[in-house]
Amino acid sequence: MTRDIVHAIEIEAEQKAVYDAIATPSGLAAFWTSDVEGSGSVGETLTFGFPEAPTRMPIEIARLDAPDEVAWTCPAGYPYWEGTQVSWSVAPGEHGTNVVFRHAGFPDEQPDFALGSVSLTWAMIVDRLKRVVENGGKADPYFA
């Protein structure tokens, strides 16, 4: 059995602006971490650097379905992340764009505190996505 993290938020912006923030290295650098390397094409791996982290985080781009979905797989690099999948579903909402973020496939063996910490960090990153996109894309990464 595995466990998942799910967060949902409505962003007062056009769907394309939200999708572009999630689907491009420059967009990810604007709200997640300023240290993003890679081209952002399907099948390629982006790597993310974080202050004081001992290694870069690899994320393989599994799907880019503009303007509706971005999907990644996590090949390795961080404890309990190997084989997990991340998806961002983007759809028109009542006042802008609805985003459903899902990080799926965490093993049952992962301690609750560790999973809760990852979930909290993702919640803050999803909130940062909202703030950056609603501010016209002005960069303000969660990890700078």
C-alpha positions as CSV (number, residue, x, y, z in Angstrom):
1,M,0.0,0.0,0.0
2,T,1.1,3.6,-0.6
3,R,0.2,7.0,0.7
4,D,-0.5,10.2,-1.2
5,I,-0.4,13.9,-0.6
6,V,-3.1,16.0,-2.2
7,H,-3.5,19.8,-2.2
8,A,-6.0,21.9,-4.1
9,I,-6.2,25.7,-4.7
10,E,-7.9,28.2,-6.9
11,I,-5.7,30.8,-8.6
12,E,-7.1,34.0,-9.9
13,A,-5.3,33.8,-13.3
14,E,-5.8,32.3,-16.7
15,Q,-5.2,28.6,-17.1
16,K,-2.3,29.1,-19.5
17,A,-0.4,31.3,-17.0
18,V,-0.8,28.7,-14.3
19,Y,0.2,25.8,-16.6
20,D,3.3,27.7,-17.9
21,A,4.4,28.3,-14.3
22,I,4.3,24.6,-13.5
23,A,5.5,23.2,-16.9
24,T,8.6,25.3,-17.5
25,P,11.9,25.5,-15.7
26,S,11.7,29.3,-15.5
27,G,8.2,29.1,-14.1
28,L,9.3,26.5,-11.5
29,A,12.2,28.7,-10.6
30,A,9.8,31.6,-10.0
31,F,7.8,29.8,-7.2
32,W,9.6,26.7,-6.1
33,T,13.4,26.9,-6.1
34,S,15.6,29.4,-7.9
35,D,18.0,26.5,-8.7
36,V,16.4,24.6,-11.6
37,E,18.5,22.9,-14.4
38,G,17.2,21.2,-17.5
39,S,15.3,21.9,-20.7
40,G,11.8,20.9,-19.5
41,S,11.0,18.4,-22.3
42,V,9.0,15.2,-21.8
43,G,11.3,12.3,-21.0
44,E,14.1,14.6,-19.7
45,T,15.1,15.1,-16.2
46,L,15.0,18.4,-14.4
47,T,17.3,18.8,-11.3
48,F,16.5,21.1,-8.4
49,G,18.9,22.5,-5.9
50,F,18.0,23.5,-2.4
51,P,20.0,25.4,0.2
52,E,22.0,23.1,2.4
53,A,20.7,20.0,0.6
54,P,23.5,17.4,0.2
55,T,22.4,16.5,-3.4
56,R,20.2,17.8,-6.2
57,M,16.7,16.4,-6.6
58,P,16.0,14.8,-10.0
59,I,12.5,14.9,-11.4
60,E,11.7,13.2,-14.7
61,I,9.1,14.8,-16.9
62,A,6.5,12.1,-17.7
63,R,3.8,14.2,-19.3
64,L,3.1,17.7,-20.5
65,D,-0.5,18.0,-21.6
66,A,-1.0,21.7,-22.2
67,P,-2.9,23.4,-20.6
68,D,-4.4,20.7,-18.4
69,E,-1.7,18.6,-16.7
70,V,1.9,18.2,-15.8
71,A,3.2,14.8,-14.5
72,W,6.6,13.9,-13.1
73,T,8.3,10.8,-11.7
74,C,10.9,10.8,-9.0
75,P,13.7,8.4,-9.9
76,A,15.8,8.7,-6.7
77,G,17.7,11.1,-4.7
78,Y,15.6,11.8,-1.6
79,P,14.5,9.4,1.1
80,Y,11.2,7.7,0.3
81,W,10.7,9.6,-3.0
82,E,12.0,6.9,-5.3
83,G,9.2,5.8,-7.6
84,T,6.7,8.4,-6.4
85,Q,4.7,10.4,-9.0
86,V,3.8,14.1,-8.9
87,S,0.9,15.5,-10.9
88,W,-0.5,19.0,-11.3
89,S,-4.0,19.1,-12.8
90,V,-5.0,22.5,-14.1
91,A,-8.6,23.3,-15.0
92,P,-10.9,26.4,-15.3
93,G,-12.4,27.4,-12.0
94,E,-15.2,29.7,-10.9
95,H,-12.8,32.7,-10.3
96,G,-9.8,31.6,-12.3
97,T,-8.0,28.3,-12.4
98,N,-8.3,25.3,-10.2
99,V,-5.1,23.4,-9.4
100,V,-5.0,19.9,-7.9
101,F,-1.5,18.8,-6.8
102,R,-0.9,15.2,-6.0
103,H,2.4,13.5,-4.9
104,A,1.5,9.8,-4.9
105,G,3.2,6.6,-4.0
106,F,5.0,7.2,-0.7
107,P,5.7,3.9,1.1
108,D,3.9,2.9,4.3
109,E,7.3,2.6,5.9
110,Q,7.8,6.3,5.7
111,P,7.4,7.8,9.2
112,D,4.3,9.9,9.6
113,F,6.3,12.9,10.8
114,A,8.4,12.8,7.6
115,L,5.4,12.5,5.3
116,G,3.6,15.3,7.2
117,S,6.7,17.5,6.8
118,V,6.7,16.8,3.0
119,S,3.0,17.6,2.9
120,L,3.4,20.8,4.7
121,T,6.3,21.9,2.5
122,W,4.2,21.1,-0.6
123,A,1.3,23.1,0.7
124,M,3.5,26.1,1.2
125,I,4.9,25.7,-2.4
126,V,1.4,25.4,-3.9
127,D,0.5,28.6,-2.0
128,R,3.6,30.2,-3.4
129,L,2.6,29.2,-6.9
130,K,-0.7,31.0,-6.3
131,R,1.0,34.2,-5.1
132,V,3.6,34.3,-7.9
133,V,1.1,33.7,-10.7
134,E,-1.4,36.2,-9.3
135,N,1.4,38.7,-9.1
136,G,2.0,38.5,-12.8
137,G,4.8,35.9,-12.5
138,K,7.2,38.0,-10.5
139,A,9.7,35.6,-9.1
140,D,9.5,34.8,-5.4
141,P,10.7,31.2,-5.0
142,Y,10.0,29.3,-1.8
143,F,13.6,28.2,-1.8
144,A,16.0,31.0,-2.9
